[in-house]
Amino acid sequence: MRVIVVGAGEVGSSIAASLCQSHEVVVVDIDPDRVSELTYELDVLAIEGDGGDRSTLVEAGIADTDLVIASTDDDETNIVTCGTADTLGDAFVICRVKDTQYLDTWRSAEGAFGIDFMVCTVLLTAESIVRLIGLPAAQDVDTFAGGAVRMAQFEVPADSPVADQTVAEADRWDSLTFAAIVRDEEFVIPDGDTCIRADDEVIVIGSPDCVREFAADLSPSSAGPDDIVIVGGSEVGFQTARLLEERGFRPRLIERDPDRARQLAEDLPKTTVMESDATDRSFLEREHVGDADVVVTALDNDEKNLLASLLAKRLGAQRTVSLTETGAYVELFEEVGVDVAVNPRETVAEEITRFTREQRAENVAIIEDDRAEVLELTVAGDSSLAGRPIRESVPDLPAGTVIGAITRDGSLVTPRGETVIEVGDHVVLFVNTEDIDAVAAKV
């Protein structure tokens, strides 16, 4: 497949790096220095120019291109790029936007702006935060098979009852599979004798109820959230509160600007909006922010988000989730005390990459910076898995591939060695990224 990526910032570069391994990729950017860097960093053709300019897209080979991804940091530039691309060829066009109004317009009129698929950074980020809030202690969460299967990634606390247990000892649920353990940046494919250590990151796949029960067993002190505080009435903060309201929560939201606070109070009827500076310790103590189950910092400044998170943690907040616009800060935030750092650019890059890979799969979750994936595939009639017990068929798959769950006619089937997979089953697998094509061909 031939792909043109317009915009070589964090999002575009991440997408290009993911796709160039198996596709012909052209990257367009107006910054000559960035174009020069990409030429040496990635196996792509980098072109200096404006992606919304007809001549630039022609130079990039739009006539023979299968997919165009507009991923600059400017919504209007992305929309113009997509509209121009639509007039020059038959490529599938994906557009990244931050303003939810553009997403609403596109959704209300099929094919609006000449765009085939639109992703909204703000909404995707808010949805990611809400998934994390709903599952205590989770570092990453995704759903498969229409919600019947959940994948989650957890860091094992030192005081967890699961720490120093074998997988066989920790596995107390019928519909849960330990897919992988990330230890010292390496993937360990566990068996029953594998010991779970403190600070391991455990990836599990199973029914939502069992994953939730595992989360509770992993960190007994992290009960389901009740008191949720959102710091910052940014668009991400607003969308997070709105989605929480839809799920029956009644969050509290702190916003410094009086006009913005008033507007938020009108738009969020189930949210308590407080006008104050979130770094005012006396205010936070007076409002018992330290008693919160989860504090989400969604300010428009990375440093303020970090400060607000650490202050909330110092006051006793059980869990903190913090936004950072800088991808390089994610690890730093988590190292200094933030429980989970969320980078909106990383979130949208993953969503676009996921969409490009869903041509081969029903659903895809990208793990550990694209080193592995959890994907949902439908078993074909010529599949090497069909009609055979799992213990016989798994050796035919690439090493490190784990069958995490099976759904059949809408019902969950827990994969065990004697389970026979049938044609038409949906299987959820943990796969190393470099083995995706081999696995898809087998299934």
Protein Blocks (a to p, Z undefined) as FASTA:
>chain_A
ZZddehjafklmmmmmmmmmmpccddddfblklmmmmmmmpccdddeddfkbmklmmmno
pmmpcbdcdfbfbfklmmmmmmmmmmnmccdcddddfblklmmmmmmmghihhiabdcdf
klmmmmmmmmmmmmghiabdcdeehhpaccddddddfklckgopafklmmmcfbbccfbd
ceehiacdddfklccdehiacdddddfklmmmmmmmmmmmlccdfbdcdehjafklmmmm
mmmmmnopacddddfblklmmmmmmmmmmbccddddfklmklmmmnommmpfbdcdfbfb
fklmmmmmmmmmmnopabdcdddfbfklmmmmmmnopabdcdfklmmmmmmmmmmmmmmp
mbdcdeehhlaccddddddfklckgopafklmmmmpcehiacfbdceehiacdddfklcc
dehiacdddddfklmmmmmmmZZ
